[in-house]
Amino acid sequence: MKIEFKALDTLFFKDGKPFYSGEDVWGNGMFPPAPSVIYGAIRSAWFVQNDVNFDKANSDDDPTKNLKIKSIYFYCDEDNQYYFPCPLDIVESGDVVYSLSLVNNKEFINSSGFSYFPILDSNDKIEKEELKFIGYYDLSEYLVKSKVNEKIRFLKMKDFITPETKTGIARDSSTRTTREGKIYRVEMLRIDKIKFVVDFEGIDLSDKGFLKLGAEGKVVRYESKDNELDLDKKPNQSKNYLKLVLTTPAIFEKGWIPSWFDEDVFEGIFNGIRLKLIACYIGKPIYIGGFDIKKRKPKPMKKAVPSGSVYYFEILSGSFDDCFKAFNFASISDLKSEEGFGISIIGGIEV
């Protein structure tokens, strides 16, 4: 099932750090929200729509245990286009947009063990790294041709989100009066120009309805959609190389690489395919937390590789078609893969 939902009010998506009023003054947020936030919202909506007690959640007979998020992306009303987090090897320098090129590691004195390095093939200076969103058609061209058009259009956070600071103070639950020293501030987000699009399986919701999303349980309106994005078009790749782009954050047990990889030789086997990691462009880690409603305490915080991060591989055994079937719109996250973490897309590269 695929649904599209739009915020009706400001939203707040908490980062992984626990927040306690009185101890912390400022509550940090994040965008996009962690896939687990959307996963939890869909599950909760199912329980409400089917009038099932929440006590069954995470039990042996949990009716939502087969829920799996297949993809998460965005839709912009203004230009009628779908957007994904932009691969980090697409960079800006002034008014020009570049795709980073791979160069042989032998050109560098300080070797990291990789065979190649992604670099800007010009003397221009790369602008400060900033989360951007790339249009569906430009992303398709990038994946197939491994290059981008200089006139590519990005959406940046400021293009569709308006921050609004909210100041609050905790109240005593018994007297309903304010509690001294419990003032706090959070940065709410007014998201007017985009909608969330989520493709999932394992359960079904009503064709239209409402669900609660974010730290304050604000209501968003959703409806089912039948749109099909043709990102299943395979690149014209003649050599045994590929790039893997994360469209959602991934949680790896080894930190920045999947558990099936040997970090000493940068090689690993996945579904019978043997790959060698020859380079990567990874963003700053983000932290995934949450709150356990049953245990009434924060969940253990996990470090995640952010969306947009790019891994470059040489195929040692298997074909490019095998890799495309195994990885395109599949999760490579070691943890929480069913919640939508680590969803990847495949592109060609030039070496």
Steps between C-alpha positions, in 0.01 A plus 500: 500500500619850423373804688565873472452719804514872570547688824203701628702685763859544609692180576791415726731205434728435796860396444651207687607692810268458803331823605383579851331828582683670784829331410505610136381837374514436125351193332688413181307383199587335168369480145421275327368303796651160568318221311403354838280806562299430184496127571354562845238740364377244245483224763310722742252600229434132424428420867256793522322423172458132589412562866776270625654545845850649494611234750539263206776716353838322503342182635508155339159559343567861394274548193741762360817288529520460119500875433795597283581842354629471143575865421458855631520812285326836450262676264509873425169665409659800330675311219308171511820301554629234734818555702759280672790589729780609268807273463793664677728462198289762321652829612462872434768755421352844438221462247639175358413147607749216469514124545816398680742291294690193616879517472752227569624491858862482382486875437470560875781477753280421801325178405190387690504156342237589239576451132346834399402839640195709400623851419386816324656490155567875487671773697171633637421492870215282622241687701414396854325164517126549546213260481329542164222320317532404135213471251398157375595565134842641588563209735409252226749664262771501767451128573504399133777728375698547826508875418261790555380790295645832620147643501376240746241628748536447872263560784667616818351503847426872482305445176217306662535521878439798729637459854283634781638509855262379769551578869331284759504408868424169667192465720440302817271211402312508830444874543511594128714800593835599353814356656789729591819457297332292229503747213618374161516597133470290185520588131178397330492456122226636274511276193276660240640413159572128515320179587647178632462192279538157664486162326445210740372143517381254762191694613240727337344824615176662388532683167469834681540606856713661765802391700712651774857592412792644693596562861181689591260264324377760250242377248579469128257411224581214262355330193609199296682556169564283195796689354788288370851643482721341236823485697528135400671602176841337503804715413694418184791356694750293300764470773466324834458811712204664673407768748252448780314806633313498830156662475441449873745478792661161567596350835804273469643290780851590385431873491536615139493168306259202503581205725556271199807704404856426615637846581859374476479416129182700412333192353174322578237257370130586478248251353786316332640820343858585591580870510805712571453849644728728297386842630224673694357844577329486838329786681520583869331238717155559640360353820184292518316468829136496596282429800381156609133548593469163677818537707449876532863586440719617210618236256876438462649755261650370176744671265387495135656577163290787354295489182683615188817312592660323204698174484698401190554129432687272266310179424735206560244225436150528359368746243375857504147363443539279807600804706213706364247233602660458842549864600268735306227618741612242753627558853865441584462612862612246760236624744139615457491415129126433515448856629647646181860556605775452243289504182741523208492575129757392241685703238785457257846654539796583281847387607 
